[in-house]
Structures are given as C-alpha cells and as structure tokens.
Amino acid sequence: MVLIVAVVAQRDAASGAYRAQQSLTAGIQLETSLLSIENGLRGYVASGRERFLAPAEVALRSYPAEVERLDELISDAPGQHERVQRIRGEIDDYVSLWALPLIALARENPEAARSA
C-alpha cells in the first residue's frame, strides 16, 4: 500500500512539474510576443519601413491566444487567474491605447509619431 501511495505521489509530482514547465513556456512566449510588438513598433516609427511591423503584426494576432493558454495552464493555482486577467488587461490597454494608435499616426504623420 505504501508503494502505491508513493508511486501515485511521484506521478502527481511529475505531472505538476510538467504543468509548471508548460506554464513557464507559455509565459515566455507571451513575453516574446510583447517584445516583438514593442520592437516592431519602435523600428517602424524610427524608420518608416513596414517590414519592421511584420513580427509585431504576428504578435498582435497571437497574444490573445497566448494569454488564454497561460490562463488555462494556471487554472488550478489559487489567485493566478486574477493575475493573468490583470496582465491581459494591461496588454490590451497597451495595444489599444498606445501601439495601434502610434502605428496609425506613424502612417499618417511619421514626424509626429517620432516625437510621441
């Protein structure tokens, strides 16, 4: 009986470690997407070259699913859902209140965008 309990405990620990690794990977992917948005935005505003926006546009499309994935992975951790929701809100604000308007401004008035 002790052996069965030990095996089950070890399996549960391994499962928890795997889930933690997946959560970490999802968090890193989300961070990478945000850096792609920021770097692409900076490169585009500075140069006016659309090619700098390509990685940012991919990241703008993918980050909502990445946040969802992270939220799913931490769903069993108390308090983490609220943190992910707060992060989601902050990213959404950054995108809607800064990144997208700055891209639009850079397309219409590059000089104004550079001084923003």
Buried (B, 14 or more C-beta within 10 A) or exposed (E): EEEEEEEEEEEEEEEEEEBEEBBEEBBEBBEBBBEBBBBBBEBBBEEEEEEBBEBBBBBBEBBBEBBEBBBBBBEEEEEBBEEBEEBBEEBEEBBEEBBBEBBEBBEEEBEEBEEE
